[in-house]
């Protein structure tokens, strides 16, 4: 899981490098990996019931890379609330037997960003 100290650094970096107002709703993307697309589909259905929007299940760039489930949700986060969300999603991934909760990214809802989505995926 992404350490809280890295989340604090991420928020500081966003404040320095963008004009995004992180106290407003943002589009948060969350990523999960596994070799079994059926597990990812099952998680996608569960997350959909929790208000997340399915984006896709993508294959990796290399032959042995796992598949990645990408979901999104419009939310407001602070480092504390994002740390809690990451813990919840990591626990859900473990409960469903997935390889990993792979992290998140964030961008403005309207897509008018100046950083091409701040990406802080974690490979744990």
Buried (B, 14 or more C-beta within 10 A) or exposed (E): BBEBEBBBEBBEEBEEEBEBEBEEBBBBBBBBBBEEBEBBBBBBEEBEEEEBBBBEBEEEEEEEEBBBBBBBBEBEBEBEEBBEBBBEBBEBBEEBEBBBBBBBBBBBEEEEBEBEEBBBBBEE
